[in-house]
């Protein structure tokens, strides 16, 4: 567990146990063994503080635009991690679930969806995608449904009772800017901010979707973010209705307003998908797991979003970056730590044009010039700015990230979703005229630039040395 986290009602941070070393290990081992044997945890762990966090979208006065985070005892969180580790050994989650699973991340799902869309665009075939949104997914999970799903997944009855005890008589207070409410009981949903809740939710979704999900990439889940794909509008509509029935009969609810539909390479007019008679909102772009995908397969909107994310990160640390008392080297390090990761997120899954790389680098240089107090009137070259701040070209870093990800995909087994997408072949011909840029076009250019081949990716250490641009 990381340090620096907000403490729960007991005001005991995890740093206390870290400082105590071996003594803490012995004490916690004894405590956790007693809790496991008695199946009863300390009463102090049942209390929590709920802090509403604004989602930065919608009306600030609407409660639905806030996410409630529970501040719980750090000692209880350590106990939850022990339970989670044991549950993961006995519960096998389906391959379609990418959220909070080992060796899986948002990048896997984003990459699979982008390559699938690219294949259908090149074959001039339609691909229909529905992005399903669940209303208050964590807060709606019925407790009885949770116990049922755990038992059905093969969890031992003792651990079911241990988890039940975690949720029994749980009480919380809401803390906001104007004060704190009276304590009240929480009798539905999973604990927000709990170390165990993500895996419990994955168990629930695994069981609820058992009869309706298809293999990846036709069904992909990241916790409660679900995408359903199909070759026909009618089929994706039928699949959506089956998902709605499977989820809502067990206590969940599909959002009618936030569930959206997108068609790739649409050719037959403006058809739509309906959910219980209501028309699902049709969009030309969708923000999937933080990365914007477009129905035409382009990535121009995503580049603009990355530039905006970079500026948002820059503003958060502008007090440091614009301080004349701080050296250029430190400013460059802060930039590389805070701003650059926001600009690079998800770009390893796309093949950028020169113009789009230039758009990213222009934004980067503006930030660096602002940070160093240099304007264009000073007539200082970009190379000098980068050298002073010890910051390399962003285009080189994008290429390095893209090749690093490609090497990761190539080293995985043939059944891995990324490998399957790259190897997928669809009937159909590319459209006439200048062909659209594909992911592998960019990869081949990158490999030619660094003198690498696909076979080199099998050796991880050699591959990393070959693709490294050498500049921080």
Secondary structure as UniProt FT lines:
FT   TURN            9..10
FT   HELIX           14..20
FT   HELIX           22..38
FT   HELIX           43..46
FT   STRAND          47..54
FT   TURN            60..61
FT   HELIX           63..65
FT   STRAND          66..71
FT   HELIX           74..90
FT   TURN            95..96
FT   TURN            99..100
FT   TURN            102..103
FT   HELIX           106..122
FT   TURN            123..124
FT   STRAND          127..132
FT   TURN            135..136
FT   HELIX           137..140
FT   HELIX           143..152
FT   TURN            153..154
FT   HELIX           157..167
FT   TURN            168..169
FT   STRAND          171..176
FT   TURN            177..178
FT   STRAND          179..180
FT   STRAND          184..185
FT   TURN            192..193
FT   TURN            195..196
FT   HELIX           197..208
FT   TURN            209..212
FT   TURN            216..218
FT   STRAND          219..222
FT   TURN            223..224
FT   STRAND          225..230
FT   HELIX           233..248
FT   TURN            249..251
FT   TURN            256..258
FT   STRAND          260..264
FT   STRAND          274..275
FT   TURN            276..277
FT   STRAND          278..279
FT   STRAND          281..282
FT   STRAND          285..288
FT   TURN            289..290
FT   STRAND          291..294
FT   TURN            295..296
FT   HELIX           300..316
FT   HELIX           318..321
FT   TURN            324..325
FT   HELIX           328..334
FT   HELIX           335..339
FT   HELIX           340..344
FT   TURN            345..346
FT   HELIX           347..349
FT   HELIX           354..372
FT   HELIX           376..378
FT   HELIX           382..389
FT   HELIX           394..411
FT   TURN            414..415
FT   HELIX           417..423
FT   HELIX           439..450
FT   HELIX           454..458
FT   HELIX           460..467
//
